[in-house]
Amino acid sequence: MKITLIGATGTVGQRILMEALQRGHQVTALVRDASKLKAEPGLKIVQGDIFDPTTVAAAAQGSEAVLSSYGPPPDQTETLIQATRALLQGVRQAGVRRLLMVGGAGSLLVAPGLKLIDAEIFPEAYKPIARAHEAALEILYREADDLVWTNLSPAAVIEPGERTTRFRLGLDNLVADAQGNSRISAEDYAIAFVDELEQPRHSQRRFTLAY
């Protein structure tokens, strides 16, 4: 499959890129700094402004799907909203209908009517990025009816680790183990993300995963 990936140099984006290439997909990576990626078979590197819809459209031209793992700097979380709107405009200009986005865990439910971000255990420092991811997801629900989009929220804790291929999927509720722990490796997250690319099961909605 020919795909365009935005955010390929981040912790999660790198692993999505690797997973997609290993499965034989042709990837165009739109990045702000091309020097952060090395040449790989099946990879085309395009340097450009991800906040410019025209640039996104040019990179996405001819792709079957656009994937975004863009993550804003901690002090610029509002740029996630800007990036989401540019992404929607860009994929439409390119004539691409499928869009997959990396989401956040904060808006997942931990009890009826209670989101993780509003729970007492949620760290204050992570609330700005969690709110930004929540707003980006709301934009998809409100404004992307014409696209076949999917948003994948990670577990409460996501970090580099082992590629196990063993995890559980969920929808709007936080997935946790019997002890209440909710975690996933970035490697296994990438598996689920590319699985959804290849075999869509969650079109026009968000889903999640954890061990």
Buried (B, 14 or more C-beta within 10 A) or exposed (E): BBBBBBBBBBBBBBBBBBBBBEBEBBBBBBBBEBEBBEEEEEBBBBBBEBBEBBBBBBBBBEBBBBBBBBBBEEEEBEBBBEBBBBBBBBBBBBEBBBBBBBBBBBBBBBEEEEBBBBBEEBEEEBBBBBBBBBBBBEBBEEEBEEBBBBBBBBBBEBBEEEBEEEBEBBEEEBBBEEEEEBBBBBBBBBBBBBBBBEEBEBEBBBBBBBB
